[in-house]
Amino acid sequence: MLHILLALSTQERHGYGIMKEVQADSQGKVKMGPGTLYGSIGRMIDAGLIRESDKKIDPSMDDERRVYYKISALGQKTLAAELERYREVVTVAQQKQLSPNTYSHGI
C-alpha cells in the first residue's frame, strides 16, 4: 500500500500507470500484478486512503475505460506518517552503525 500511495502522491494514475510507477520507484524490485494491485486499491478505497478520480481523461489521448485514482487527504496524512516512521527506523539503524549489508550473509 505504501508503494501505491507513493505512486499517487504526485499525480492521478490508472492501474497500469500505478504498476509502472511502483516498478520504477522501486528500481524493479517491486512488481505488482493486477490481482495484488486491484485488491490493494479496493482495500485502500474502503479505508478512505484513495478514491476514483472525478477528472475524466480526454478519450482521444487515452483509453476512456481506464479508471484513474487519486490520493485522498487521509491518504496524504497516512503517507506522511508512514514516511516519518521509516525515517525514525533509519535513524536508529544509523545510530547502531548498521549498513544494508550487515545481515546479508546470514549473520
Beta strands, then each sheet from edge to edge (+ up, - down):
strand 1: 13-14
strand 2: 50-52
strand 3: 68-71
sheet 1: 1+ 3- 2+
end
